[in-house]
Amino acid sequence: MTPELTALTLAALLQVFQIALMAVPANLELGQGKTLSPRDRDRLGGDLQDQVSRRTARLYRAMNNHFEGLILFTVACVTVTLTDSSAPFTTACAYAYLAARLAYIPAYAFGWVPWRSFIWAVGYLATALMLIAALL
């Protein structure tokens, strides 16, 4: 397994962790009546994200943000691997992405402004650089 695929696997496990990190407080705050339902907005009185605490809502948004970033990061890791472009630079980028995603969770949960955006940008830039490196 390339180092980039190892980083991708760890990023996927981080996503598993983020789902639990958000789901546990959401279930405690909302109760099973809401979380086990089909979640129809009109039946529940609005979006469930609007009915949880500020921190739980932030954890929800951080989780969704990682889903979005993970798509592009997956493309980068697979491209680097399939083109046999793995190099110390792409490995460093892959682990920079992973470190940024780890730091992003508390940054978002605790509202670290503007650091949350800078941390996000590190992961985004690392992913873009991996794609560019695979092309070169």
Helices and strands as residue ranges (DSSP letters): H 3-30, H 32-35, H 41-44, G 48-51, H 54-82, H 88-109, H 115-135
